[in-house]
Amino acid sequence: MIKQGDQAGPPDVKYVGPAGTGIAAHRTAILDERQNAAQSGARLFNSSENKTAESGDALRIRFAAETATLTSIALSSAQGLEKAPRHIAMMIGQSPEAVTVKPNLSFVDATLTPEQAASLVSLWQNGAIAYETLYENLQRGEIASAERDHEAELKLIDEERFGSEEERDAALGGGGNTR
């Protein structure tokens, strides 16, 4: 403890901070890591890297290996994002299990071309696939809404064609409940 009379002059104040040694090395390391990340990202989407024929299974395995880290980051982020709303749900007396965060694990553009969409619809019309399968593929291809399931979509289509249930009841003069 310093007593008031022990000091010979104003207090000695020091600033603790970097002296500057090593900052250039850190900058170089950061730039190197940024370059490595850019190259890794480009490799994910570069299909012309291997000009040799590669089977579908081999391509799928290579892609899975290269995206494993990205997938684990997305899954970990979703788990982290899920915690706060779950705590809030508990605070307001709701079930925390009702809160889910589903990450987008599709890292490649999956948009369907018009020809691919028409081909899917043709398969459905010919009875080769179910409507639910068609709708899931249209969702994956970013044509159908990701917010609605196939049943909600069918209901919406019926409402567009025939009006809502209330409108149909009113047109038929039923008015809903008749006794």
Secondary structure as the mmCIF struct_conf table of DSSP 4:
data_model
#
loop_
_struct_conf.conf_type_id
_struct_conf.id
_struct_conf.beg_label_comp_id
_struct_conf.beg_label_asym_id
_struct_conf.beg_label_seq_id
_struct_conf.end_label_comp_id
_struct_conf.end_label_asym_id
_struct_conf.end_label_seq_id
HELX_RH_3T_P HELX_RH_3T_P1 GLN A 4 ASP A 6
BEND BEND1 ALA A 8 PRO A 10
BEND BEND2 GLY A 20 GLY A 20
TURN_TY1_P TURN_TY1_P1 THR A 21 GLY A 22
HELX_RH_AL_P HELX_RH_AL_P1 ILE A 23 PHE A 45
TURN_TY1_P TURN_TY1_P2 SER A 47 SER A 48
BEND BEND3 GLU A 49 GLU A 49
BEND BEND4 THR A 52 THR A 52
HELX_RH_AL_P HELX_RH_AL_P2 GLY A 56 MET A 91
TURN_TY1_P TURN_TY1_P3 ILE A 92 GLY A 93
HELX_RH_3T_P HELX_RH_3T_P2 PRO A 96 ALA A 98
BEND BEND5 VAL A 108 VAL A 108
HELX_LH_PP_P HELX_LH_PP_P1 THR A 111 THR A 113
HELX_RH_AL_P HELX_RH_AL_P3 PRO A 114 GLN A 125
TURN_TY1_P TURN_TY1_P4 ASN A 126 GLY A 127
BEND BEND6 ALA A 128 ILE A 129
HELX_RH_AL_P HELX_RH_AL_P4 TYR A 131 ARG A 140
TURN_TY1_P TURN_TY1_P5 GLY A 141 GLU A 142
BEND BEND7 ILE A 143 ALA A 144
TURN_TY1_P TURN_TY1_P6 ALA A 146 GLU A 147
BEND BEND8 ARG A 148 ARG A 148
HELX_RH_AL_P HELX_RH_AL_P5 HIS A 150 PHE A 162
HELX_RH_AL_P HELX_RH_AL_P6 GLU A 165 LEU A 172
TURN_TY1_P TURN_TY1_P7 GLY A 173 GLY A 173
BEND BEND9 GLY A 176 GLY A 176
#
